[in-house]
């Protein structure tokens, strides 16, 4: 009996633990994680939690990796950024449709109140000419609600996911893209906890990522997801 149990354990797949936004439990990040788990022949366990908590759990080693991370510095402390980056994206400025012409230049946005994801890691991409005041917000839905209530003048988020949520909330005519937009696109990475049981697989993970990026796999997944 003991030998039988031991044999089963030897054949068990390793577990990849991650987390995504509660607003998108079946979103693009879930598909990215499923792709990674399949390529690495691992089982996948995905929790739902706000970004700040996801980051905390990654630092603590309670989850193994996160997708959708910007590398603000070299690997520090207990987190690494797997190379290469898997996609380039821009944070888009959203504003009330009735105020769509309000922000046309960086100077127009000065002193504005702008809702941004509640993490310092998401602030460093700001243009030096952008001097608006940041209002930390936990979720995209909260950004939308604050804008509708007049508590903020606008918010930043990824364009495609924002339009999906606006449509589901019946607000696609209430909120629009601001005329002024940043020009910079940024690289996004998969971050990994050094405390993760999967950390010894770093080299294999990066080899898999390079092949996937070279093959445009993440672009294909993204396009298929939003076409649906």
N, C-alpha and C positions, 0 to 999 in steps of 0.2 A: 504493500500500500504506500509506504513512504517513497519508494522508487517511482511509483506512478505519479504521485503528487509532484515530485521533483522534476519529472519529465515534462509535466504540463507547464510548470513555472518557467522552464527553460524556453519553451515555445511561445510564451506570452509576449505580446508586442510591448514596446516601450510606450509610455503615455506622454503626449504633448498637451500641456495645460496652458490655456490662454484665456483672454477675456475680450469682449467687445462692448460697444455702447448698447444700453438697453433699448435705445430708439431704433436700432437696426439689428435685431436678433438674427435675421436672415440676410444681412447685407453683404456688401462686397468684401469686407474684412473676413467674414466667415468663410467665404469662398476661397480667399487667399490661404487661410489657415488649413482648409480642407485639402487644397492642392499641395501644400507643404507636407502635411501629414501623410498623404498618399505617396508622394515622392520618397519620403523617408520610411515608408512602411511602418507608421506609428498609429496608435489609436489617438483620438482627439477628444479633449474635454474642454468645452468653452463655457465660461461663465459670462453673466451680464453685469456690468458695473460702470459707473461714471469714470471719466478719464483719470481724474486725480486719484481715485481709489485703485484703478488699474496700475497706474505708475507706482503707487505705494506697494501693491502686492508683488509687482515685478522686483522692486528693490529688496523686498523681504524674501524673495524666492518662493512665494506661494503660487506664482504662475511662472512658466518657463520663458515665454516670449510674448511680444506684442508686435503687431504690424501697425503701419501708419505713424512711425516715429521720425522726427527730424533730428539729425545729429548736430547738436549745438556745440559740442566739444569732443575731444578725443575720449576714448573709453576711460571712464573713471569709476572709482568705487566698485560697485557690484553689478554694473550693467555694461554690456558691450553692444556694438552695432555691427551686425553681420554685413559683410561686403560681398557684392556691390549693392548699391541702392536698387530698389526694384521698380520705382516709378518717379516721375517728376510731375508735381502739381503746383497749382497756385491757390492761395487763399483769396476768395472773392468777396468784395464788399457788397452787402445788401442794405437796402434802404426802403422806406415806404414809397410805394409807387407815386403817390402824389408829390413826393419830394425828390423825384428821380433826378431832376436837374440841379439839385442843391450842391452836390459835390462834383466839380468838374476838374479841379486841380488839387495838388497837395495842400496848397494854401487854404482852400475851401474847407478842408477837413480838420484844420487846426482848431483845437479847443472842443471838438466834438466828443461826445461820449460814445464809445464803440465797445460793444460786447465781444469778448474773445474767450476762447476756451480757457478754463481755470487751471492754467499751468504756465509757469515762467518759460518753459521750453517752447511755448507757442508765441512768444512775444518778440524774439530776437530777429525775426524776419522783417521787422518794420523798416521802411525807408527812413533815412535820416531827416527827410523833410516832413515826415508824418508825425505831428506833435499832438495827436488827439489823446484823450484820457481813456485809459483802459478800464473797463468794467469786467472783472472776472466772472464767468458764467459756466455752470457745470454742463449743460446740455444744449443742443440745438433748439429744442422746443422752448426752453427758457429764453434763449436769445430772441426767438420769434415773438414770444409773449411780451417781453420787455419792450421790444420795438413797437408793438401794437399799442401798448399802454403809454408810450411816450417817455419811458424811463431811460432809453438810450436813443441815439440818433441813427445808429446803424450797427451792423455786426459783420464779422467775417466768418466764413465757413467754406467748405468745398462746394462748388457750384452744383454738381449733379445730385449729391445727396440732399442738399437744401431744397432743390426743386421737387424731389420726390416727397419730402415731408410736407412742403407747402401744398402740394397737390392733394395729399391724403387728408390735410386739415381744411381743404377748401379755401386756401388763402393765396392761390397763385396769382390772383389779380390785385392783391393788397400789398405785396412786397415784390420788389424788382431789384435788378442789378444796378448799382450806382454807375453813373457815367465815368467817374474816375475809378481806375483800377490800378493796382501795382503791376509792374512789368515783370517782376522776378518770379521765376518758377523754381521750386526747391526740390531737392532730393529727399525721398522718403525711404526709411530703412526698417528692417526687422530688428528689434532690440531683444537681447537675451540676458537673462540673469546668470551671473557667475555662480550663483548658488543652486542653479538648476541641475537636476540629475542628467540633463541632456547636454550640459556644457562640454563634456568630452567629445561630443559629436560636432563641435564647431567647424572643424575643417570640412567634414562631409556636408554639412549644411551650406557652407559657403560655396562649395563645388556645385551643389545642386542649384543654388541661387544663380550662379554665373551661367550655367547652362540654360536655366529658365529665362533669364533676362536676354541672353543671346538669341533664344528662340521666340522672344516676344510673348511668352506665355502669360505674363501678368497683364499685358496690354489686351490680349485676346479675352482673358477672363473679364476684365473691366468692360470691354466693348459689349460682350455677350450679356453681362449683367444689366447694363443700362438700356440695351436694346429690348430686353424683356420688360 
